[in-house]
């Protein structure tokens, strides 16, 4: 199991301290960047250009991760979309699921309960295949929506995704990183659910991930 990684976490907001010419000057050196959705594609490509480490993201619920060029939408380049996948990146095992539970008829990145259940069944199947092949266990679950719990919003659009809780209970990631919940909603930045640290990546933050704990940097 990995013993120590420093992670840059981002979501929901183009932070001016990150989106600047001098970046990453002034930011601790990191091993991996994780983006928990609802940031524009140009921001993702900026990160890929400025950083020498992998940038892994999941889409949010506004479809702004894609870039429009000449009326055509394309995926951002130089970054890794983890949605619906279990990946080994930078020495860590990461499962990803973007989007949110459906809350209105129209809109991107929204899933019915049946679609969420099917999506997480696919993640569980990938984890089962890893266990058969004796691959390392899960380190991080990267999502846009929060799990059910302290970070879930009080309104219908920002409710928690119960499938995250069930997946985490089954696979015991050391860390869940999510977005979708903005700090102005009065939520704590992080909390502990069993042995799993749950962190809201809104804006940007740098954390240390070790086998024993997750610590804020700076």
C-alpha positions in Angstrom: 0.0 0.0 0.0 1.3 3.5 -0.8 2.7 5.2 2.3 2.4 8.9 1.4 1.1 11.1 -1.4 0.4 14.8 -1.6 -2.8 15.6 -3.5 -4.2 18.8 -5.0 -8.0 18.8 -4.8 -10.2 21.1 -6.8 -13.9 21.4 -7.7 -16.7 23.8 -8.7 -14.7 27.0 -8.9 -11.9 28.5 -11.0 -9.7 29.5 -8.1 -7.7 32.7 -8.9 -4.7 31.4 -6.9 -4.6 28.4 -9.2 -5.6 30.0 -12.5 -2.7 32.4 -12.8 0.5 32.6 -14.9 2.8 31.8 -12.0 1.0 28.6 -10.9 2.1 26.3 -9.3 4.6 28.7 -7.6 3.5 29.1 -4.0 1.6 25.8 -3.9 3.2 22.8 -2.2 4.6 20.2 -4.7 2.0 17.5 -5.3 2.0 13.9 -6.6 -1.5 14.0 -8.2 -4.4 16.4 -8.9 -8.0 15.3 -8.4 -10.8 17.4 -9.8 -14.3 16.6 -8.5 -16.3 18.2 -11.2 -18.1 21.4 -12.4 -15.0 23.2 -13.6 -14.6 24.3 -17.2 -12.5 22.4 -19.7 -10.1 25.2 -20.2 -9.2 25.0 -16.5 -8.6 21.3 -16.7 -6.3 21.8 -19.7 -4.5 24.6 -17.8 -3.8 22.2 -15.0 -2.5 19.6 -17.4 -0.2 22.2 -18.9 1.1 23.6 -15.7 1.5 20.4 -13.7 3.9 17.6 -14.3 1.7 15.1 -12.4 -1.4 13.3 -13.6 -4.7 15.2 -13.4 -7.7 13.0 -12.8 -11.3 14.3 -12.9 -14.9 13.3 -12.9 -17.6 15.5 -14.6 -20.1 17.5 -12.6 -23.7 18.2 -13.5 -23.3 21.2 -15.8 -21.4 19.7 -18.7 -18.8 22.5 -18.7 -15.8 20.1 -18.7 -16.1 19.8 -22.4 -14.6 22.5 -24.7 -16.5 24.0 -27.6 -14.5 24.7 -30.7 -16.2 25.8 -34.0 -19.5 24.6 -32.6 -18.2 21.1 -31.7 -17.7 19.8 -28.2 -14.6 17.9 -27.4 -13.2 16.4 -24.2 -10.3 18.2 -22.5 -6.8 17.0 -23.5 -4.0 15.9 -21.2 -6.3 14.8 -18.3 -7.9 11.5 -17.2 -11.6 11.1 -17.0 -12.3 8.6 -14.2 -16.1 8.5 -14.5 -17.3 4.9 -14.2 -13.7 3.5 -14.0 -11.3 2.1 -11.5 -7.7 3.2 -12.3 -4.2 3.0 -11.0 -2.7 6.5 -11.3 0.4 7.8 -9.6 0.6 4.8 -7.4 -3.0 5.1 -6.1 -6.1 3.1 -6.9 -8.9 5.5 -7.8 -12.6 4.8 -8.5 -14.6 7.6 -10.1 -18.2 8.6 -10.6 -19.3 12.0 -11.8 -22.7 13.7 -11.9 -25.5 13.8 -9.3 -28.8 12.2 -8.5 -31.5 13.4 -10.9 -33.3 16.5 -9.7 -35.0 18.0 -12.8 -36.2 16.8 -16.2 -33.5 18.6 -18.2 -29.8 18.9 -17.6 -26.5 17.1 -18.0 -24.8 14.8 -15.5 -28.0 13.7 -13.7 -28.8 10.1 -13.1 -31.9 8.2 -12.0 -31.7 5.8 -9.1 -31.7 2.9 -11.6 -28.8 4.5 -13.6 -26.8 5.2 -10.4 -27.3 1.6 -9.2 -26.2 0.3 -12.6 -23.1 2.6 -12.7 -22.0 1.5 -9.3 -22.6 -2.2 -10.1 -20.1 -1.7 -12.9 -17.6 -0.2 -10.4 -18.2 -3.1 -8.1 -17.5 -5.5 -10.9 -14.3 -3.8 -11.7 -13.2 -4.0 -8.1 -14.1 -7.7 -8.1 -11.9 -8.3 -11.2 -9.1 -6.5 -9.4 -9.5 -8.8 -6.4 -9.4 -11.9 -8.6 -6.1 -10.6 -10.1 -4.8 -9.7 -6.6 -4.4 -6.0 -7.5 -4.0 -3.4 -4.7 -7.2 -2.3 -2.9 -9.0 1.0 -3.3 -7.4 4.2 -2.1 -9.7 7.0 -3.3 -13.3 7.4 -4.4 -13.6 10.5 -6.5 -17.1 11.8 -7.1 -19.0 15.0 -7.8 -22.0 14.4 -5.5 -21.4 14.1 -1.8 -22.3 10.9 0.0 -25.3 10.8 2.3 -24.1 12.4 5.6 -22.8 15.7 6.9 -21.8 17.2 3.5 -25.2 16.5 1.8 -27.2 19.6 1.0 -30.6 20.3 2.6 -32.2 20.9 -0.8 -33.2 18.3 -3.3 -30.6 19.2 -5.9 -27.7 18.8 -3.5 -28.8 15.7 -1.7 -26.3 12.9 -0.9 -25.8 9.9 -3.2 -26.5 6.7 -1.2 -24.6 4.6 -3.7 -21.4 6.3 -2.6 -22.0 5.2 0.9 -22.7 1.6 -0.1 -19.6 1.5 -2.3 -17.4 2.9 0.4 -18.8 0.5 3.0 -17.9 -2.4 0.7 -14.5 -1.3 -0.4 -13.2 0.9 2.4 -11.3 3.7 0.5 -9.0 5.8 2.6 -10.4 8.9 1.1 -13.6 10.2 -0.6 -13.2 13.4 -2.6 -16.3 15.1 -3.8 -17.6 18.5 -5.0 -21.1 20.0 -5.6 -21.4 21.5 -2.1 -20.1 25.0 -1.9 -18.5 26.3 1.3 -21.0 29.1 1.6 -23.6 26.4 2.4 -21.9 26.1 5.8 -20.6 22.6 5.5 -17.4 21.4 7.2 -14.6 20.8 4.8 -14.0 17.2 5.9 -15.2 14.5 8.3 -14.5 10.9 9.1 -16.9 8.1 8.2 -15.6 5.0 9.8 -12.0 4.7 8.5 -12.7 6.8 5.5 -11.9 10.6 5.3 -14.5 12.5 3.4 -13.2 15.8 1.9 -15.1 18.5 0.0 -12.8 19.7 -2.7 -14.6 23.0 -3.3 -12.2 25.7 -4.6 -8.8 24.2 -4.0 -6.8 22.5 -1.2 -3.7 20.4 -0.8 -3.7 17.4 1.5 -1.3 14.7 2.5 -2.6 11.2 2.2 -0.8 8.5 4.2 -1.7 5.0 5.2 -2.7 6.3 8.6 -4.4 9.7 8.0 -5.3 12.5 5.7 -3.8 15.9 6.8 -4.4 19.4 5.5 -1.3 21.1 4.2 -0.9 24.8 4.8 
